[in-house]
Amino acid sequence: MAFKFNFTVDELDLDEADNQPQSLETSLNDLSLTEADLNKVPCQSYDVSNSPLPRVIQADILNIPNVDVPIFKRTLADVKFQMAEQDTLLDSTEQQQITGEDGQNVLDMLDLTGNSDLVRGVYEGGFKTWECSIDLVQWLSSLPDEAIQGKRILEIGCGSALPSLYLLARHEENIVDVQDYNDQVIRLITLPNILLNTVLSPQEPTAALANGDQIDVSSDDDDNIGNDPTEEKNGNDDDDDDDDDEEEKDQVMEDPVTCDAEAELPSDKLPKMLQQVQQRTEAFVGDWEGLPTQLTKKYDMLITSETIYAEHSLPDLIRVFQKALVKPNGIG
């Protein structure tokens, strides 16, 4: 099995980096860390059946060219609203465990999504929807049914998990497991997205200010991918960035519904919903180094996109492929 990154340095878009020299310098400093300096998150299985969820999930619909399966993706504004809402519920010990330091970590990660994208060994970019994941969905949709039907699949570095969502929605027989470095990403983005695209039936949002605009990923405007929807809809026409930031915070608190669809999660039905998810999806969190020891089954297909940015990570990723793929016909 051989693969390569099919692009050149000249093809990379450096415009945004040129406009943010400080962010670029920070990112380069992150990349300069040695392996010994990293305090890696140990890999472990994530308990899908007991994952906490909000009462309502708000989502945007990704309009991917040549893909006939609609994909619902939770908005980052909804994640921020959940963190703010939970932060007010301090009477419950359980809520304190969910919020507190962890809640601040989530907000810090969301802030990074619009700046340096990641911090090695701390946050690996899972809240951002990376452009190549959309390319991967398009490629998967071009395959014949027999190539992706009734398969056991693992997505590595899943984040929003768009390819997994497509494979789960395309064929009910598929078993699709997911892995991300951060458990916050699995809890707040990956699992809600899986619910939206498999178990739940998203409806039009109920709030009067909700607009039905879909995200058109065929556009050349990459800012639509991986950013807070409130930034997309409220910040483009205003030159005052500071005012926009304050306005976004107010909107997250006062009017979180800036989405295409929403789905309710009745508390009495949550256990059954999560059980349905668990029947088709197992989740893992943490570093790739320990992932092979956590895997108890072989996969017909391993998928990943925009996951390698540091050379030291490549051997761990290769070991996952060697351990996890069915031999001799597994595809990666």
C-alpha positions as CSV (number, residue, x, y, z in Angstrom):
1,M,0.0,0.0,0.0
2,A,1.4,3.3,-1.0
3,F,0.1,6.9,-0.9
4,K,1.4,10.4,-1.3
5,F,0.3,14.0,-0.8
6,N,-0.6,15.1,-4.3
7,F,0.2,18.8,-4.0
8,T,3.1,21.2,-4.2
9,V,4.2,24.1,-2.1
10,D,3.3,26.5,-4.9
11,E,-0.4,25.3,-4.6
12,L,-0.8,26.2,-1.0
13,D,-2.9,29.2,-0.2
14,L,-0.7,31.5,1.9
15,D,-2.9,34.6,1.6
16,E,-4.5,34.2,5.0
17,A,-1.2,33.4,6.6
18,D,0.3,36.6,5.1
19,N,-2.4,38.6,6.7
20,Q,-1.8,37.0,10.1
21,P,2.0,37.0,10.7
22,Q,1.6,36.6,14.5
23,S,-0.7,33.5,14.0
24,L,1.8,32.1,11.5
25,E,4.7,32.6,13.9
26,T,2.7,30.9,16.7
27,S,1.9,28.0,14.4
28,L,5.5,27.6,13.4
29,N,6.6,27.7,17.0
30,D,4.1,24.9,17.7
31,L,5.5,22.8,14.9
32,S,9.0,23.3,16.3
33,L,8.3,21.4,19.5
34,T,10.2,18.2,19.9
35,E,8.5,14.9,20.5
36,A,9.8,14.9,24.0
37,D,8.1,18.2,24.8
38,L,4.7,16.9,24.0
39,N,2.4,15.7,26.7
40,K,0.2,13.4,24.6
41,V,-3.4,12.5,25.5
42,P,-3.3,8.7,25.9
43,C,-5.6,6.9,23.5
44,Q,-8.8,5.3,24.9
45,S,-12.2,4.2,24.0
46,Y,-14.9,6.9,24.4
47,D,-18.2,5.9,26.2
48,V,-20.8,6.7,23.5
49,S,-23.7,5.4,25.6
50,N,-23.1,8.0,28.4
51,S,-22.1,11.0,26.3
52,P,-23.8,14.2,27.5
53,L,-26.0,15.9,24.9
54,P,-27.9,19.2,24.7
55,R,-31.7,19.3,24.5
56,V,-31.6,20.7,21.0
57,I,-28.9,20.4,18.3
58,Q,-28.8,23.2,15.7
59,A,-27.2,22.4,12.3
60,D,-26.3,23.7,8.9
61,I,-26.8,21.6,5.7
62,L,-23.7,21.1,3.6
63,N,-24.5,21.4,-0.1
64,I,-21.7,19.3,-1.6
65,P,-21.6,19.2,-5.4
66,N,-22.3,15.8,-6.9
67,V,-23.2,14.3,-3.5
68,D,-26.9,13.4,-3.3
69,V,-27.0,12.6,0.4
70,P,-27.6,15.7,2.5
71,I,-25.2,16.2,5.4
72,F,-26.1,17.9,8.6
73,K,-23.3,19.5,10.6
74,R,-23.7,21.1,14.0
75,T,-22.9,24.8,14.1
76,L,-20.1,26.1,16.2
77,A,-22.4,28.8,17.5
78,D,-24.6,26.0,19.0
79,V,-21.6,24.5,20.8
80,K,-20.8,28.0,22.2
81,F,-24.4,28.4,23.3
82,Q,-24.3,25.0,25.0
83,M,-21.2,25.9,26.9
84,A,-22.8,29.2,28.0
85,E,-26.0,27.5,29.0
86,Q,-24.3,24.8,31.0
87,D,-22.2,27.4,32.8
88,T,-25.3,28.8,34.5
89,L,-26.3,25.4,35.9
90,L,-23.9,25.3,38.8
91,D,-26.2,23.6,41.3
92,S,-25.5,20.2,39.7
93,T,-22.2,18.4,40.4
94,E,-22.5,16.7,37.0
95,Q,-22.8,20.0,35.2
96,Q,-19.8,21.4,37.1
97,Q,-17.8,18.4,35.8
98,I,-19.0,19.1,32.2
99,T,-18.4,22.9,32.4
100,G,-15.7,24.5,34.6
101,E,-12.2,24.0,33.3
102,D,-13.4,21.8,30.5
103,G,-15.9,24.4,29.3
104,Q,-13.2,27.0,29.1
105,N,-11.0,24.6,27.2
106,V,-13.7,24.2,24.6
107,L,-14.1,27.9,24.2
108,D,-10.3,28.3,23.9
109,M,-10.4,25.6,21.2
110,L,-13.2,27.3,19.3
111,D,-11.2,30.6,19.4
112,L,-8.3,28.7,17.9
113,T,-10.5,27.5,15.0
114,G,-10.4,31.0,13.6
115,N,-6.8,31.7,14.3
116,S,-3.9,29.2,14.5
117,D,-6.2,26.1,14.0
118,L,-4.3,23.9,16.4
119,V,-1.9,23.6,19.3
120,R,0.2,20.4,19.1
121,G,-0.5,18.0,21.8
122,V,-3.3,20.1,23.2
123,Y,-5.9,20.7,20.4
124,E,-5.5,19.1,17.0
125,G,-8.1,21.2,15.0
126,G,-11.1,18.9,15.3
127,F,-13.7,21.8,15.6
128,K,-12.7,23.1,12.2
129,T,-14.2,21.5,9.1
130,W,-11.2,21.0,6.9
131,E,-11.6,21.4,3.1
132,C,-10.1,18.0,2.2
133,S,-12.8,16.2,4.2
134,I,-15.3,17.6,1.7
135,D,-13.1,16.4,-1.2
136,L,-13.0,12.9,0.5
137,V,-16.8,12.8,0.6
138,Q,-16.9,13.7,-3.1
139,W,-14.5,10.9,-3.9
140,L,-16.4,8.4,-1.8
141,S,-19.7,9.3,-3.5
142,S,-18.0,8.5,-6.9
143,L,-17.4,4.9,-5.9
144,P,-19.8,2.1,-6.9
145,D,-22.1,0.8,-4.1
146,E,-20.3,-2.5,-3.8
147,A,-17.1,-0.6,-2.8
148,I,-18.7,1.2,0.2
149,Q,-21.7,-0.9,1.2
150,G,-21.7,-3.3,4.1
151,K,-18.2,-2.2,5.1
152,R,-16.4,-1.7,8.5
153,I,-14.7,1.6,8.3
154,L,-12.5,3.7,10.6
155,E,-12.0,7.5,10.2
156,I,-8.8,8.7,11.8
157,G,-8.7,12.3,13.0
158,C,-12.4,12.7,12.3
159,G,-13.4,16.1,13.7
160,S,-16.7,16.9,12.1
161,A,-16.5,13.5,10.5
162,L,-18.1,14.4,7.2
163,P,-16.9,11.3,5.4
164,S,-18.2,9.1,8.2
165,L,-21.5,10.9,8.1
166,Y,-21.8,10.3,4.4
167,L,-20.9,6.6,4.8
168,L,-23.4,6.1,7.6
169,A,-26.2,7.8,5.8
170,R,-25.5,6.2,2.4
171,H,-25.8,2.6,3.6
172,E,-27.4,1.4,6.9
173,E,-25.3,-1.7,6.8
174,N,-22.0,0.2,7.2
175,I,-20.2,0.2,10.6
176,V,-18.2,3.4,10.9
177,D,-15.9,4.0,13.9
178,V,-14.3,7.4,14.6
179,Q,-11.2,8.7,16.3
180,D,-10.1,12.2,17.3
181,Y,-7.4,13.5,19.5
182,N,-9.8,15.6,21.7
183,D,-12.7,14.0,23.6
184,Q,-14.4,17.5,23.5
185,V,-14.6,17.2,19.8
186,I,-16.1,13.7,19.9
187,R,-18.6,14.9,22.5
188,L,-19.6,18.2,21.1
189,I,-19.3,17.8,17.3
190,T,-18.7,14.2,16.1
191,L,-21.5,12.4,18.0
192,P,-24.1,15.2,17.6
193,N,-23.3,15.1,13.9
194,I,-23.8,11.3,13.8
195,L,-27.1,11.6,15.6
196,L,-28.2,14.3,13.1
197,N,-27.5,12.2,10.1
198,T,-28.6,8.8,11.4
199,V,-31.1,8.7,14.3
200,L,-32.6,12.2,14.4
201,S,-34.9,13.9,11.9
202,P,-33.8,17.5,11.7
203,Q,-36.5,20.0,11.0
204,E,-36.6,23.7,10.0
205,P,-35.5,25.9,12.9
206,T,-38.3,27.4,15.0
207,A,-36.8,30.8,15.8
208,A,-38.1,33.7,13.7
209,L,-34.6,34.9,12.9
210,A,-33.4,31.7,11.5
211,N,-32.6,31.9,7.8
212,G,-32.6,28.9,5.6
213,D,-29.3,29.5,3.9
214,Q,-27.3,26.4,3.2
215,I,-23.5,26.3,3.2
216,D,-22.4,26.1,-0.4
217,V,-19.0,24.3,-0.3
218,S,-18.6,24.6,-4.1
219,S,-17.8,28.3,-3.5
220,D,-14.2,29.6,-3.8
221,D,-14.7,31.3,-0.4
222,D,-12.9,29.0,2.0
223,D,-14.0,31.2,4.9
224,N,-17.3,29.3,4.8
225,I,-15.6,26.1,5.9
226,G,-14.6,25.6,9.5
227,N,-15.8,29.0,10.8
228,D,-18.6,30.0,13.2
229,P,-21.8,30.5,11.2
230,T,-22.4,33.8,13.0
231,E,-19.2,35.0,11.5
232,E,-20.3,34.0,8.1
233,K,-23.7,35.7,8.3
234,N,-23.0,38.8,10.4
235,G,-19.3,39.7,10.0
236,N,-18.7,39.9,6.3
237,D,-20.3,43.3,5.7
238,D,-18.9,45.2,8.7
239,D,-15.4,46.5,8.7
240,D,-15.3,46.9,12.4
241,D,-14.0,43.5,13.6
242,D,-14.1,44.4,17.3
243,D,-17.8,45.4,17.1
244,D,-18.4,42.1,15.2
245,D,-16.8,40.1,18.0
246,E,-18.9,41.7,20.6
247,E,-22.0,41.3,18.5
248,E,-21.3,37.6,18.0
249,K,-21.0,37.0,21.7
250,D,-24.4,38.7,22.2
251,Q,-26.0,36.6,19.5
252,V,-24.6,33.4,20.9
253,M,-26.2,34.2,24.3
254,E,-29.5,35.9,23.1
255,D,-30.2,34.3,19.7
256,P,-28.2,31.1,19.1
257,V,-30.4,30.0,16.2
258,T,-28.5,30.9,13.0
259,C,-28.9,27.6,11.3
260,D,-30.6,25.6,8.6
261,A,-32.2,22.9,10.8
262,E,-32.5,21.7,14.3
263,A,-33.4,18.5,16.1
264,E,-34.8,17.9,19.6
265,L,-33.3,15.3,21.9
266,P,-36.0,14.3,24.4
267,S,-34.3,13.2,27.6
268,D,-36.4,10.0,27.9
269,K,-35.3,8.9,24.5
270,L,-31.6,9.7,24.8
271,P,-30.4,6.3,26.1
272,K,-32.1,4.5,23.1
273,M,-30.7,7.1,20.7
274,L,-27.2,6.6,21.9
275,Q,-27.6,2.9,21.9
276,Q,-28.6,3.1,18.2
277,V,-25.4,5.1,17.6
278,Q,-23.3,2.7,19.5
279,Q,-24.6,-0.2,17.4
280,R,-22.9,1.3,14.3
281,T,-20.1,3.5,15.8
282,E,-17.4,3.1,18.3
283,A,-15.3,6.2,19.2
284,F,-11.7,6.6,20.3
285,V,-9.9,9.7,21.7
286,G,-6.3,10.4,22.2
287,D,-3.0,10.1,20.4
288,W,-2.4,7.7,17.5
289,E,0.5,6.0,19.2
290,G,-1.8,4.0,21.5
291,L,-4.7,3.5,19.0
292,P,-3.5,0.1,17.7
293,T,-3.8,-1.4,21.2
294,Q,-7.3,-0.1,21.5
295,L,-8.6,-1.6,18.3
296,T,-10.2,-5.0,18.7
297,K,-11.3,-5.5,15.1
298,K,-10.1,-5.2,11.5
299,Y,-11.5,-2.7,9.0
300,D,-12.3,-2.9,5.3
301,M,-11.4,0.7,4.9
302,L,-9.4,3.4,6.8
303,I,-10.1,7.0,5.8
304,T,-8.4,10.2,6.9
305,S,-7.9,13.7,5.5
306,E,-5.6,16.7,6.4
307,T,-4.3,14.8,9.5
308,I,-0.5,14.9,8.9
309,Y,1.3,18.2,9.5
310,A,4.4,16.9,11.4
311,E,6.8,14.3,10.3
312,H,7.0,12.6,13.7
313,S,3.3,11.6,13.5
314,L,3.7,9.6,10.3
315,P,5.1,6.4,11.9
316,D,2.2,6.2,14.4
317,L,-0.3,6.7,11.6
318,I,1.4,4.0,9.5
319,R,1.2,1.6,12.4
320,V,-2.5,2.2,12.7
321,F,-2.9,1.3,9.1
322,Q,-0.8,-1.8,9.5
323,K,-2.7,-3.0,12.6
324,A,-6.3,-2.0,11.6
325,L,-6.7,-2.9,7.9
326,V,-8.0,-6.3,6.8
327,K,-5.4,-8.2,4.9
328,P,-4.9,-8.4,2.0
329,N,-7.8,-6.4,0.6
330,G,-8.2,-3.6,3.1
331,I,-8.2,-0.1,1.6
332,G,-6.6,3.0,3.1
